Amino acid sequence: MGIDHGEKRVGVALSDEDSLIAQPHDTLARRDPSALLVAVAELARDNEVGEIVVGLPLGLDGREGASARRARRFSERLGELTGLPIVLWDERMTTVAAQRALGEAGVRAREQKTMIDRVAAALMLQSYLDAKRGA
């Protein structure tokens, strides 16, 4: 499972059983942190997830800012709640790549807002899966 942990929304992506292909799955609101953690944990359980990859939003210079610290705290709490291994993965440029891909696919800007986070999560998860396989 891949998580793109944004300030307002959280994108969720899932891979196939063989961990080869990541697919956008859902976008969750980030209003109540506790409810968000429970919702992600339920998705992980319902989809028999074995590992969760959380995007670490580093700056272009590789430094961690406030968003990265929030992602780390979220990851720690999610790991405690689910008991699953949590991997932090560099997510730089995934949102930009997701916007580009959706634009090239002809998705209108208004519709992109509801899709962008889950597509970014899928791109980030795919990057992790490819690196893990050595592809």
N, C-alpha and C positions, 0 to 999 in steps of 0.2 A: 504494500500500500504506500502511495506517495501523498504527502501533505504539503500544499503550498499555503503557508501560514501568513495571511495578509492582515492588515489593520482592520478591515471591515468584513472581509469574507475569507473563507478557508476553502481552497480547492482540494478535491480528493480524486486520486487516480488509483486504479487497480491494475495488476498485471494478470496475465493468463497463468494457468497452473504451472507451466514450465518456466515462468519468470523470463519470458522472451520479449513480450510486447506489453507496453503500458497503454492503458486506455482511460480517457477522462471518465469520471464516474458521477461526481456530485459537487455542489457548492453549498457550503454551510455558512450561516450568519455567525459572526463573532460578537454577539451581544453579551451573552452570559458565559464567562470562561468555564465555569463548572459544567454547564449544560453542553457546551461545545466538546469538552473532554469526554463526557458520557456518550454523546452522539458518535464521536470518532471511535471510541472503544466498542460501541455496539456495531458499527459498520465493520470493524476489524473482526469481531467475533462472528457476525453473520456471514462474512465472506471468507472465513477460515484463513485469515492473514497470519503469516508466520514472522513477518518483520515489517516495521514501519520506517519509511524514509521521510524525514522532515527536512524541507528546504531551509538552508541557512542563508539568509539574505546578506551576503557580504557586500561591502562597497567595491567599486571598481578597482580600488587600490588593495583589496583583500582584507581590509580592516572590518571589525565588527562594530556596529552601532546599536542603537536602541532596538531596532527591529530584530537583529540577530540575538540580542539578549532575551527578547520576548520569545523568540523561537526556541532558544535553549530552555527557558523555564517551562514552556509548553511541553517540550520533549521530555523533560524530567518527570513532569506530572503525568504525562501520557504513559510513560514507561512504568511508573509506579502503579497506575490504574489497570493497565492491561497485562503487565508481566511479560510483555513482548520486547524483543531487542529493538532499540531505536537507533537509527543511523542518521546523523546530520550530514546533509549533502549540499554543496555549493549550488545555489540556484540563480546565480547572476545571469541576467539577460533572458531568463525563461519567459517572463511576462512580455518582453519586447518580441521575442520569437513567436509567442502565442498570438499576439496581436497581428503580427505579420502573416502568420499562417491562416488565421481566420479571415483577414482582409483578402488574401489571395484566393480563399475559398468562396469569396463573395458574401460573407456574413456582414450584415450592416452593423455600424458602430453601436447602435442601440441594443441589438441582440448580442453583440460581443460581451457586453457588461455581465451578462448572466453566465457566459461560457468561459471567459478568459482565465479565471482562477483554476478551474478544473483542467483546462488545456495546459496551463503552465505546470500544474502538478504532474500531468502525464509526460510532458517534456523532461521535467526534472527526474521523474522516476525512470524514464527510458534511458537517460544519461547514466544513472546509477546502475541499471541492469546491464547496459552495454559495458561499462567499466568492470563490473563484477565478472562478466563472462570473458573479459579481455578482448572484446570486439573493437 
